[in-house]
Amino acid sequence: MERNYILFDTPARDLLFPFTHTRPVAACRVGILTIREKWDRCLNTGTSYLTVPYLQEKYPLQQIDEKTVNVLINGHILPSEALIHAIHSLETGQELYQDNQILARVVTGDELGCIQLAFKTNKLGISSNKVLFTGLPKEEGLDLIETRVSFKGQVQGIYLPWDITLLNDQALRNDFVLLTKNRTSAPIPDNNQVSGREHVFLEPGAVVSHSILNATTGPIYIGRNAEIMEGCLIRGAFAMGEGATLKMGTKIYGATTLGPGCVGGGELKNVVMFGYSNKGHDGYLGDAVLGEWCNLGGNTTCSNLKNNGSVVNVWLEARKEAWPAGRKCGLLMGDYSRCGIGTMFNTGTVAGVSCNIFGGDFPPKFIPSFSWGGLKQEPYRIGEALRDAATWMQFKGQKLGEIEERLLKAVYELVNN
Protein backbone atom coordinates (compact mmCIF):
# COMPACT_ATOMS: atom_id res chain seq x y z
CA MET A 1 0.00 0.00 0.00
CA GLU A 2 1.24 3.48 -0.87
CA ARG A 3 2.36 5.49 2.12
CA ASN A 4 1.90 9.18 2.92
CA TYR A 5 5.11 10.61 4.43
CA ILE A 6 4.80 13.51 6.89
CA LEU A 7 7.61 15.41 8.61
CA PHE A 8 6.38 16.47 12.03
CA ASP A 9 7.56 19.15 14.41
CA THR A 10 8.16 18.39 18.07
CA PRO A 11 8.09 20.65 21.14
CA ALA A 12 11.86 21.00 20.72
CA ARG A 13 11.15 23.16 17.66
CA ASP A 14 11.04 26.17 20.01
CA LEU A 15 14.73 25.70 20.82
CA LEU A 16 15.47 26.53 17.17
CA PHE A 17 14.05 30.05 17.38
CA PRO A 18 14.38 32.44 15.57
CA PHE A 19 14.45 30.15 12.52
CA THR A 20 11.38 28.11 13.47
CA HIS A 21 9.32 31.21 14.21
CA THR A 22 8.64 31.29 10.46
CA ARG A 23 9.01 27.66 9.30
CA PRO A 24 8.77 24.04 10.42
CA VAL A 25 12.03 22.42 11.47
CA ALA A 26 12.18 20.37 8.26
CA ALA A 27 12.14 23.55 6.17
CA CYS A 28 15.52 24.58 7.64
CA ARG A 29 18.52 24.32 5.34
CA VAL A 30 21.62 22.38 6.35
CA GLY A 31 24.08 21.33 3.67
CA ILE A 32 22.81 22.10 0.17
CA LEU A 33 19.19 21.09 0.73
CA THR A 34 16.53 21.65 3.35
CA ILE A 35 15.71 18.68 5.56
CA ARG A 36 12.48 18.12 3.66
CA GLU A 37 14.26 18.21 0.29
CA LYS A 38 16.66 15.55 1.54
CA TRP A 39 13.81 13.26 2.58
CA ASP A 40 11.95 13.83 -0.69
CA ARG A 41 14.96 12.69 -2.68
CA CYS A 42 15.87 9.77 -0.42
CA LEU A 43 12.29 8.48 -0.27
CA ASN A 44 11.74 9.22 -3.97
CA THR A 45 8.37 10.75 -3.16
CA GLY A 46 6.93 13.98 -1.83
CA THR A 47 6.52 14.74 1.86
CA SER A 48 4.44 17.30 3.74
CA TYR A 49 4.52 19.02 7.13
CA LEU A 50 2.72 18.63 10.44
CA THR A 51 3.49 21.76 12.43
CA VAL A 52 1.97 24.43 14.68
CA PRO A 53 -1.33 25.88 13.43
CA TYR A 54 -0.13 29.34 12.30
CA LEU A 55 2.52 27.77 10.03
CA GLN A 56 0.27 25.08 8.57
CA GLU A 57 -1.26 27.38 5.92
CA LYS A 58 2.10 28.09 4.27
CA TYR A 59 3.43 24.59 4.97
CA PRO A 60 0.39 22.37 4.42
CA LEU A 61 -0.23 18.81 5.54
CA GLN A 62 -1.16 16.29 2.89
CA GLN A 63 -3.93 14.09 4.28
CA ILE A 64 -5.43 11.65 1.81
CA ASP A 65 -8.22 9.74 3.59
CA GLU A 66 -8.98 7.86 6.80
CA LYS A 67 -7.64 4.57 5.40
CA THR A 68 -4.31 5.99 4.31
CA VAL A 69 -1.18 4.67 6.01
CA ASN A 70 0.71 7.72 7.24
CA VAL A 71 4.40 7.60 8.10
CA LEU A 72 5.29 10.36 10.55
CA ILE A 73 9.01 11.21 10.53
CA ASN A 74 10.69 13.46 13.08
CA GLY A 75 11.40 16.70 11.21
CA HIS A 76 14.61 17.36 13.15
CA ILE A 77 16.51 14.36 11.80
CA LEU A 78 18.52 13.91 8.61
CA PRO A 79 17.94 10.85 6.42
CA SER A 80 20.41 7.99 6.11
CA GLU A 81 20.28 4.70 4.25
CA ALA A 82 19.97 2.68 7.47
CA LEU A 83 17.28 4.97 8.86
CA ILE A 84 15.20 4.82 5.68
CA HIS A 85 15.43 1.02 5.65
CA ALA A 86 14.23 0.89 9.27
CA ILE A 87 11.32 3.24 8.52
CA HIS A 88 10.26 1.19 5.49
CA SER A 89 10.19 -1.89 7.75
CA LEU A 90 7.68 -0.39 10.20
CA GLU A 91 4.14 -1.67 10.22
CA THR A 92 1.02 0.28 11.14
CA GLY A 93 0.97 0.90 14.88
CA GLN A 94 4.74 0.71 15.28
CA GLU A 95 7.16 3.48 16.13
CA LEU A 96 10.91 3.76 15.68
CA TYR A 97 12.82 5.33 18.52
CA GLN A 98 16.29 5.82 19.99
CA ASP A 99 17.06 6.89 23.58
CA ASN A 100 13.42 7.89 24.20
CA GLN A 101 13.46 10.03 21.07
CA ILE A 102 10.78 9.23 18.51
CA LEU A 103 12.19 8.91 15.01
CA ALA A 104 9.16 7.69 13.07
CA ARG A 105 5.66 6.37 13.62
CA VAL A 106 3.15 4.69 11.32
CA VAL A 107 -0.50 5.59 11.92
CA THR A 108 -3.89 5.40 10.23
CA GLY A 109 -5.85 8.42 9.07
CA ASP A 110 -7.99 8.35 12.23
CA GLU A 111 -4.93 8.43 14.46
CA LEU A 112 -3.43 11.25 12.39
CA GLY A 113 -6.52 13.33 13.12
CA CYS A 114 -5.98 12.85 16.86
CA ILE A 115 -2.33 13.84 16.53
CA GLN A 116 -3.36 16.99 14.65
CA LEU A 117 -5.59 17.80 17.61
CA ALA A 118 -2.57 17.38 19.88
CA PHE A 119 -0.79 20.09 17.91
CA LYS A 120 -3.78 22.42 18.12
CA THR A 121 -4.19 21.93 21.87
CA ASN A 122 -0.42 21.89 22.58
CA LYS A 123 -0.56 18.49 24.31
CA LEU A 124 2.84 17.26 23.19
CA GLY A 125 5.53 15.91 25.50
CA ILE A 126 9.18 16.89 25.80
CA SER A 127 11.97 15.51 27.97
CA SER A 128 15.06 17.74 28.31
CA ASN A 129 16.38 18.37 24.80
CA LYS A 130 15.41 14.87 23.74
CA VAL A 131 12.07 14.69 22.00
CA LEU A 132 9.24 12.42 23.14
CA PHE A 133 6.20 12.68 20.89
CA THR A 134 3.34 11.31 22.96
CA GLY A 135 0.20 12.49 21.20
CA LEU A 136 -2.93 12.54 23.36
CA PRO A 137 -3.61 10.40 26.45
CA LYS A 138 -5.58 7.25 25.73
CA GLU A 139 -8.72 8.46 27.44
CA GLU A 140 -8.78 11.47 25.11
CA GLY A 141 -9.02 9.36 22.00
CA LEU A 142 -5.56 8.17 20.95
CA ASP A 143 -4.46 4.60 21.68
CA LEU A 144 -1.00 4.38 23.14
CA ILE A 145 1.65 2.76 20.96
CA GLU A 146 2.00 -0.93 21.78
CA THR A 147 5.05 -1.74 19.68
CA ARG A 148 8.31 0.19 19.80
CA VAL A 149 11.26 -0.66 17.56
CA SER A 150 14.69 0.45 18.70
CA PHE A 151 17.05 1.95 16.10
CA LYS A 152 20.73 1.17 16.76
CA GLY A 153 22.31 3.25 13.98
CA GLN A 154 23.65 6.80 14.06
CA VAL A 155 21.09 9.61 13.99
CA GLN A 156 21.97 13.20 13.15
CA GLY A 157 19.60 16.12 13.52
CA ILE A 158 19.26 19.79 14.37
CA TYR A 159 17.92 20.65 17.80
CA LEU A 160 19.73 23.92 18.58
CA PRO A 161 20.50 26.80 16.17
CA TRP A 162 24.24 26.19 16.11
CA ASP A 163 23.70 22.54 15.13
CA ILE A 164 23.16 23.89 11.61
CA THR A 165 26.77 25.07 11.30
CA LEU A 166 28.16 22.08 13.19
CA LEU A 167 26.50 19.64 10.76
CA ASN A 168 26.86 21.70 7.59
CA ASP A 169 30.14 20.21 6.39
CA GLN A 170 28.99 16.58 6.46
CA ALA A 171 25.50 17.45 5.26
CA LEU A 172 26.93 19.39 2.30
CA ARG A 173 29.10 16.44 1.30
CA ASN A 174 26.17 14.03 1.56
CA ASP A 175 23.91 16.33 -0.47
CA PHE A 176 26.59 16.73 -3.14
CA VAL A 177 26.56 12.96 -3.69
CA LEU A 178 22.75 12.90 -3.64
CA LEU A 179 22.47 15.68 -6.25
CA THR A 180 25.27 14.68 -8.62
CA LYS A 181 25.22 10.87 -8.64
CA ASN A 182 25.27 9.53 -12.23
CA ARG A 183 25.20 13.08 -13.61
CA THR A 184 27.74 15.14 -15.54
CA SER A 185 28.70 18.68 -14.63
CA ALA A 186 28.31 21.53 -17.07
CA PRO A 187 31.73 22.54 -18.46
CA ILE A 188 34.00 24.58 -16.18
CA PRO A 189 35.45 27.49 -18.20
CA ASP A 190 39.20 27.31 -18.80
CA ASN A 191 39.77 30.82 -17.43
CA ASN A 192 39.37 29.41 -13.86
CA GLN A 193 42.06 27.70 -11.78
CA VAL A 194 40.60 24.43 -10.47
CA SER A 195 41.94 21.78 -8.09
CA GLY A 196 39.96 18.58 -7.52
CA ARG A 197 37.97 19.11 -10.70
CA GLU A 198 36.10 15.82 -10.24
CA HIS A 199 34.52 17.28 -7.07
CA VAL A 200 33.24 20.46 -8.76
CA PHE A 201 29.73 20.37 -10.21
CA LEU A 202 28.04 23.12 -12.21
CA GLU A 203 24.34 22.96 -12.96
CA PRO A 204 23.10 24.23 -16.36
CA GLY A 205 23.29 28.01 -16.63
CA ALA A 206 25.90 28.41 -13.87
CA VAL A 207 28.54 31.06 -14.60
CA VAL A 208 32.07 30.91 -13.13
CA SER A 209 34.71 33.31 -14.41
CA HIS A 210 38.41 33.98 -13.57
CA SER A 211 38.26 32.46 -10.08
CA ILE A 212 40.14 29.87 -8.01
CA LEU A 213 38.20 26.75 -7.00
CA ASN A 214 39.86 24.30 -4.59
CA ALA A 215 37.73 21.18 -4.19
CA THR A 216 40.48 19.04 -2.66
CA THR A 217 39.18 20.02 0.79
CA GLY A 218 35.52 19.39 -0.04
CA PRO A 219 33.07 19.43 -2.95
CA ILE A 220 31.93 22.61 -4.71
CA TYR A 221 28.38 22.77 -6.04
CA ILE A 222 27.16 25.67 -8.19
CA GLY A 223 23.41 25.72 -8.73
CA ARG A 224 21.39 26.48 -11.81
CA ASN A 225 21.87 30.06 -13.08
CA ALA A 226 24.15 30.92 -10.14
CA GLU A 227 27.10 33.23 -10.80
CA ILE A 228 30.63 33.45 -9.40
CA MET A 229 32.12 36.77 -10.45
CA GLU A 230 35.76 37.41 -11.21
CA GLY A 231 38.50 36.99 -8.62
CA CYS A 232 36.69 34.79 -6.09
CA LEU A 233 38.72 32.41 -3.90
CA ILE A 234 36.71 29.32 -2.98
CA ARG A 235 37.82 26.50 -0.72
CA GLY A 236 35.33 23.61 -0.43
CA ALA A 237 33.09 22.38 0.91
CA PHE A 238 30.87 25.04 -0.69
CA ALA A 239 27.45 25.23 -2.30
CA MET A 240 25.36 27.86 -4.07
CA GLY A 241 21.67 27.46 -4.76
CA GLU A 242 19.78 28.46 -7.88
CA GLY A 243 20.28 32.09 -8.84
CA ALA A 244 22.78 32.83 -6.06
CA THR A 245 25.68 35.24 -6.65
CA LEU A 246 29.23 35.67 -5.35
CA LYS A 247 30.48 39.23 -5.75
CA MET A 248 33.96 39.96 -7.14
CA GLY A 249 36.87 39.02 -4.89
CA THR A 250 34.84 37.05 -2.35
CA LYS A 251 36.82 34.72 -0.07
CA ILE A 252 35.02 31.50 0.86
CA TYR A 253 36.10 28.96 3.45
CA GLY A 254 34.21 25.70 3.90
CA ALA A 255 31.73 24.66 4.90
CA THR A 256 29.57 27.42 3.47
CA THR A 257 26.10 27.29 1.88
CA LEU A 258 24.35 30.07 0.00
CA GLY A 259 20.72 29.12 -0.55
CA PRO A 260 18.74 30.12 -3.65
CA GLY A 261 18.85 33.81 -4.55
CA CYS A 262 21.52 34.67 -1.96
CA VAL A 263 24.40 37.12 -2.47
CA GLY A 264 27.82 36.57 -0.89
CA GLY A 265 30.73 38.97 -0.59
CA GLY A 266 33.73 39.76 1.60
CA GLU A 267 34.90 36.83 3.74
CA LEU A 268 32.69 33.91 4.73
CA LYS A 269 33.52 30.80 6.73
CA ASN A 270 31.12 28.04 7.81
CA VAL A 271 28.05 30.11 6.97
CA VAL A 272 24.55 28.93 6.04
CA MET A 273 22.12 31.31 4.35
CA PHE A 274 18.67 29.76 3.95
CA GLY A 275 17.64 31.78 0.89
CA TYR A 276 17.32 35.24 -0.69
CA SER A 277 19.65 36.85 1.87
CA ASN A 278 22.56 39.21 1.22
CA LYS A 279 26.01 39.58 2.66
CA GLY A 280 27.31 41.26 -0.46
CA HIS A 281 30.09 43.54 0.78
CA ASP A 282 33.37 43.51 2.71
CA GLY A 283 33.39 42.30 6.29
CA TYR A 284 33.65 38.92 8.04
CA LEU A 285 30.89 36.41 8.71
CA GLY A 286 31.78 33.08 10.32
CA ASP A 287 30.01 30.14 12.00
CA ALA A 288 26.75 31.94 11.30
CA VAL A 289 23.21 31.25 10.09
CA LEU A 290 21.00 33.73 8.24
CA GLY A 291 17.38 32.95 7.50
CA GLU A 292 15.55 34.21 4.42
CA TRP A 293 15.32 37.83 3.23
CA CYS A 294 18.12 39.10 5.50
CA ASN A 295 20.55 41.86 4.51
CA LEU A 296 23.89 42.80 6.09
CA GLY A 297 25.04 46.33 5.23
CA GLY A 298 28.52 47.07 3.88
CA ASN A 299 31.43 46.35 6.26
CA THR A 300 29.23 44.45 8.69
CA THR A 301 31.55 42.23 10.74
CA CYS A 302 30.50 39.42 13.06
CA SER A 303 32.63 37.88 15.79
CA ASN A 304 32.58 34.11 16.10
CA LEU A 305 35.28 33.69 18.80
CA LYS A 306 35.66 35.33 22.21
CA ASN A 307 38.93 37.13 22.95
CA ASN A 308 39.73 34.71 25.78
CA GLY A 309 38.82 31.66 23.68
CA SER A 310 36.22 30.49 26.21
CA VAL A 311 32.89 28.83 25.47
CA VAL A 312 30.31 31.03 23.72
CA ASN A 313 26.97 31.25 25.51
CA VAL A 314 24.00 31.90 23.23
CA TRP A 315 20.58 33.13 24.33
CA LEU A 316 17.78 30.62 23.80
CA GLU A 317 14.56 32.59 23.48
CA ALA A 318 12.27 29.69 24.38
CA ARG A 319 14.17 28.93 27.61
CA LYS A 320 14.99 32.56 28.49
CA GLU A 321 18.55 31.62 29.35
CA ALA A 322 21.94 31.29 27.68
CA TRP A 323 23.25 27.87 26.67
CA PRO A 324 26.84 26.90 25.79
CA ALA A 325 27.36 26.63 22.02
CA GLY A 326 31.04 25.60 21.90
CA ARG A 327 34.04 27.81 21.32
CA LYS A 328 32.86 29.22 18.00
CA CYS A 329 29.45 30.68 17.21
CA GLY A 330 28.67 33.75 15.15
CA LEU A 331 25.50 35.60 14.18
CA LEU A 332 22.13 33.80 14.20
CA MET A 333 19.61 35.98 12.34
CA GLY A 334 15.94 35.26 11.68
CA ASP A 335 13.96 35.97 8.50
CA TYR A 336 13.38 39.52 7.22
CA SER A 337 16.03 41.07 9.50
CA ARG A 338 18.60 43.63 8.35
CA CYS A 339 21.46 45.72 9.65
CA GLY A 340 22.98 49.01 8.52
CA ILE A 341 26.51 49.70 7.27
CA GLY A 342 29.40 49.14 9.63
CA THR A 343 27.40 47.06 12.11
CA MET A 344 29.52 44.99 14.53
CA PHE A 345 27.94 41.90 16.08
CA ASN A 346 29.37 40.31 19.21
CA THR A 347 30.11 36.59 19.43
CA GLY A 348 26.95 34.48 19.46
CA THR A 349 24.48 37.29 18.79
CA VAL A 350 20.87 36.25 18.12
CA ALA A 351 18.62 38.54 16.05
CA GLY A 352 14.98 37.58 15.79
CA VAL A 353 12.50 37.91 12.93
CA SER A 354 12.04 41.25 11.17
CA CYS A 355 14.60 43.37 13.02
CA ASN A 356 15.95 46.68 11.68
CA ILE A 357 19.38 47.05 13.32
CA PHE A 358 21.58 50.14 13.02
CA GLY A 359 23.86 52.45 15.02
CA GLY A 360 27.53 52.81 15.93
CA ASP A 361 27.56 50.64 19.08
CA PHE A 362 27.51 46.86 19.40
CA PRO A 363 23.86 45.73 19.38
CA PRO A 364 22.71 43.55 22.30
CA LYS A 365 23.57 39.84 22.10
CA PHE A 366 19.85 39.10 21.93
CA ILE A 367 17.67 41.27 19.71
CA PRO A 368 13.99 40.29 20.01
CA SER A 369 11.86 39.89 16.92
CA PHE A 370 10.35 43.12 15.54
CA SER A 371 13.02 45.36 17.08
CA TRP A 372 14.16 48.70 15.69
CA GLY A 373 17.49 50.41 16.50
CA GLY A 374 20.94 49.61 17.86
CA LEU A 375 22.14 49.45 21.45
CA LYS A 376 18.72 50.73 22.51
CA GLN A 377 15.85 48.89 20.88
CA GLU A 378 12.36 50.16 20.12
CA PRO A 379 9.39 48.19 18.79
CA TYR A 380 9.20 47.76 15.01
CA ARG A 381 5.53 48.44 14.29
CA ILE A 382 3.91 45.62 12.35
CA GLY A 383 2.64 47.82 9.52
CA GLU A 384 6.10 49.23 8.88
CA ALA A 385 7.69 45.80 9.23
CA LEU A 386 5.37 44.35 6.58
CA ARG A 387 5.95 47.34 4.31
CA ASP A 388 9.73 46.98 4.53
CA ALA A 389 9.66 43.20 4.11
CA ALA A 390 7.67 43.67 0.91
CA THR A 391 10.20 46.23 -0.35
CA TRP A 392 13.13 43.87 0.17
CA MET A 393 11.33 41.06 -1.61
CA GLN A 394 10.67 43.37 -4.57
CA PHE A 395 14.44 43.85 -4.96
CA LYS A 396 14.60 40.18 -5.97
CA GLY A 397 11.45 40.28 -8.09
CA GLN A 398 9.17 38.64 -5.54
CA LYS A 399 6.09 39.73 -3.63
CA LEU A 400 5.04 39.46 0.00
CA GLY A 401 1.83 37.46 -0.32
CA GLU A 402 -1.20 37.34 1.94
CA ILE A 403 -0.12 34.02 3.46
CA GLU A 404 3.28 35.45 4.42
CA GLU A 405 1.60 38.56 5.86
CA ARG A 406 -0.65 36.44 8.05
CA LEU A 407 2.33 34.36 9.16
CA LEU A 408 4.37 37.44 10.15
CA LYS A 409 1.39 38.91 11.99
CA ALA A 410 1.07 35.63 13.90
CA VAL A 411 4.75 35.77 14.87
CA TYR A 412 4.31 39.40 15.95
CA GLU A 413 1.42 38.41 18.23
CA LEU A 414 3.39 35.42 19.54
CA VAL A 415 6.47 37.39 20.57
CA ASN A 416 4.51 40.34 21.99
CA ASN A 417 2.20 38.33 24.25
N, C-alpha and C positions, 0 to 999 in steps of 0.2 A: 504494500500500500504506500502511495506517495505521502511524504511527510512535509509538514509545514514548519520551517525553522524560524525561531524567534529569539532574538538577543534581548535578554531582560536586564534591567537595572536592578541594583540591590541598594539597601540603605547606605552602603559605603560610597555610593555615588557622591554624597555630600562632601566627602573628604577630597574630592577632585575639583571643588570650586576653585577658581571662577569658571573653569572650562565647562563644567556640567551644569552651570546656571542656564546655558543656552543650547544644550545638546545632551542626548543620552551618552553614556560612557562609550558605547560601541561606535559612536560617530567621531571619537577622538582619533587623531592621526598619530601613529608611531611607526617609524620606518617610512616607506614610500606611501603606503595605503592606510586608510582608516581601518579600525578593527573589523567593522562590518564588511568592508571591501575584501579583507583577507578571507573572512569566512565564506563570502559569496564565491570566491574563486576556488577555495579548497573543497567546498561542498558541491561545487558546480551547479548551484541553484541560487535563487534569490532568498534573502532573509528580510525580516522586518523587526520592528522595535516594540518592546513593552516597557514603558517608562512612566514618569509622573504625568498627571493629567494635562498640565499646561504645555508640555512638550509634545504630547501625542498627536496634535493636529499637524505639526510640521513633520513629525517622524511617526507616520501611522503604523498601526498594527494590522497585519494581514490575518484575518480570521475567516476561514472558509465555511465550515458548517460544524454542527455539534458532533458529527461522527469523525471529523478529521483528527488524525494523530498529529499532535503538536509537540515538537521538540524544543524545549526551552533551554537556551545556552546562556551561561553567565556572560554578560557583556563586557566584563573586565578582562577576560582571559583571551590570549592569543592562540590561534589554532596550531596544532602539530599533527603529524601523521598518526602518532599513537593515540592522541586524544580523539581525533576524528573516528578512528577505528572503534574505540571504546564507546563513543556516542552512537555510532551505527548499530552497535550490538545491543543497545538498550531496548527493552520491551516496554509496552505501555504499563505505567504504574511504577516503573523503576527510576531511580535517580543515581547519578554518578557524583561521587564526592571525594574529597581529599582533606584530611585534617579538619573535619567539621565545616568545610567550605563546599557549598553546592557548586558543581560544575555544569551539570545538565540534568534535565528531568523530562520525561515523556508523559504527556497527559492527553486526555480527551478534550473535546470542545467544551463539554460541561464544566470540567475542572478548570479549564482556561478562563471561563467566565468568573469563577470564584476567585481566581488569582487576580484577575483584573479588578475585582472588588477590593481585594487586599491593597492594591496600589491606591485606589481612590480613597480608602479609609485609613491609609497609612498603618496597616497592621502587618508590618514586615519585621522580622527579627534580625538583630545584629549582635555579634559577639566580638568585642575588641575591634581589631581591623580585619578580622577574618569574617567572611560573610556567611550567614546562615539564613537561607530563604525558607521561611516556614509556612507561608501562606496563611490561611485562616484556621483557627481551632476547629476541631472536628464538629463540635456542637453548633458551629456557625455555618456548616454546610460543605466543608472540604475534608474528605477523608485523609487521614494521615498516611504518609508513604509507608508501605510495608516492606519494600525491598530496596536496600541500599547497596550499591556496587562501589567498591573502593578502587580508586585509580592510583596506581603505583608510579606512574611516569612523572616527568618534570612538567610543571605548569608555570607559565609565565603570564603576568598580567599587570595592569596598571591600577593601583589603589590610591596613590598619592601623586600630586602634580609632578614631582621630580622623577617619578618612575618613568615618565615619558622620555626624558633625556638619558636616563640610565639604561633603558632598553633600546634606544634608537639605533645604536650601531648594529646589534644582532638582528633587530627587526628589519633594518634596511637591507642587510645582506640576504635575509630570507626572502624578502619581497622581490629583490632583484632576480633571484632564481625563479620565483613564481611568475614574474612578468616576462622574462626573456627566454624561458626554456623552449627549445626547438624553434627559436626565431632568429632572424638575422638583423643586425643593426643597420640603420641607414648609414651611408658612407660618412666617415669622419674626414673633413677637408684637410688637405695636406699642409695648409698654412698653420696648423696647430702642432705643438710638441706633445707627444703622447707616450706614456709608459704604461705597460699592462693593457695594451689595446684590446685584448680579448675580454677584459672586464669593463669595457666602456660600451654603453648601448644608447643609441640615438633613435628616438621614435621618428616617424615621418614628419617632415616640416621643421624639425629642430635645427637651429642655426648655432654653430660654434665657430668663432673666427679668431685667429692669432692669439691663442691662449695656451696655457700649459695644463695638461691633464695627467695626474699621477694616480693610476688605479692599482698600483702595486700594494697600496695600503688598504684598499677596499674598493668595491665597485662604484662606478659613476653612471648614473641613469639620467638621461635628459629627455623629458617628456615631449609629447606632440606640440609643435609650434612654440616651444620654449626657445629662449635666445641667451647665449653667453656672448657678451660683447668683448671687444678687443682687450687684451692684456690681463685677463683673469688668471689667477693662480689657484688651482683646485687640487686638493689632496683628498682622495676618497677615504671613507665611504661618503658619498654625496648623491643627492637626488633632487631633481626639479620636476614639478608637476606640469600639466598642460598649461601653456601660455605664460609660464613664469619667466622672469628676466634677471640676469646678473649684469649689473652696471659695470662700466669699464674699470679695470684695475682691482676688482674685488678679490680679496684673499679668503679662501675657504679651507677650513680644517674639518676633518671628519669628526663625529658623524653628524652631518647637517642635512636637513630636509626643508626644501621650499615647496609648500603645497601649491595647487593650481592658482595661477594669477598673481603669485607673490613676486616681490621685487627685493633683490639682495644687493648690498653694497658695503664698502668698507671692509671690516674684518669680522668673520663669523666662525665660531667653533662650537660644535655640539649644540646646534640650534634646531628647533622644530617650529615651523610656521604652518599652521593648519591650512590656511588658504586666503588669498586676496589681501594679504598684509604686506606692508612696506618697511624695509630697513634699507633705504636706497642710497645712503650717503655715508661719509666717513664716520668713524666711531667703532667701538668694540661691543660685540654682543656674544656672550658665551654661556653655555650650560643653561639655556633659556628656552622658554616656550611662549609663543605668541598665538593667540586664537585667530579668528577671522576678522577682517576689516580693521586691523590695527595699523597705526602709522607712527614711526619714530622719526622725529625731526632731525635735520642735519646735525652731525657731531654729537648725537646722543651716545653716551657711553654707559655701560652697565657692568658693575663689578660682579664677579662670580667667585671671589676668594677673599677671605678676611685677611687683614694685614698680619695678624698673628697666626694665621694658618689653622685656626681652631674650627670646630664644627659649626656649620651655618644653621641657625634656627629660623624656620619659616613659619609664618602665621597661617594657621588653619582656621578659616572662617567658621566652619561648621562646629569646631570644638572650642573656638574662642581662646586658643592658646597656641604657643609656638612649639613646633616639633623639629627634632634634628633631621637635617636633610643631607648629611655627609659634609665633606670639606669643600665641595664646589656646588654652588647653586646660584644661578643668575636670576634674571627677570622672569616673572610668570604673569602674563598679561591676558585678561579676558577679552572677548569679542568687542568690537566697536570702540576700543580705547585708543587714545592718541597722546603724544607728548610733543612739546614745542622744541625748537632748536636748542642745542647745548644742554639738554637735560642730563643729569647724572643720577643714576639709580644705584642705591646701596646694594650690597650682597643680599640675595634672597628676597628682593622686593616683590610683593604681590599687588597687582593692580586689578581691580574687578572689572565688571562689564561697563562699557560706555562711560569711561572716565576721560576728562579733558585736563591734561596735566601740563603745567607750565610754571616758569619762575626760575630764579637764579640759585635757589637753595636745593639741597637734597630733599626730594619728596619723602613722606613717611614710608616706612617699610611695609605698611599695609594701607592701601588706598581703597576704601569701600567702593562698590559699584555706584555709578551715577554721582561721581565726585567731580568738582570743578576747582582748579587752582593748583598750588604748589605745596609749600610747607604747611600752609593753612588751607584747609579744604572747605568748600561750600557745596551745597546740593546742586546737582546738575538737573534742572527742571526737565520733566519728561518730554514736554513739547519741543524744547530746544534740542534735547538728546536725539529724538526721532528725526528732527529736521536735519541735524548734522550727520547722523548715520546715513540718511538718504543721499546727502551731498557726496559723501565719500564713496558710496556705491556707484553714483553716477560717473565718477572719475574712471571707473573700470567698465562703464557701459551697462551697469545693472541697476535694478530698481528695488527699493525697500517695499516689499509687498505687504498686503494686509495681514497675512499670517505672521510674518516677522514682526510687524508692529504689535500685534496682540501678544506675541511671545515676550517682547521687550517690556511691554506694559506689565505683564505678569511678573517678570523678574523685578521690575521697579517696586511693585507692591510687596513682593516677597522680602526684599532686602530692607524695606522701609517700615515693616511691621514687626 
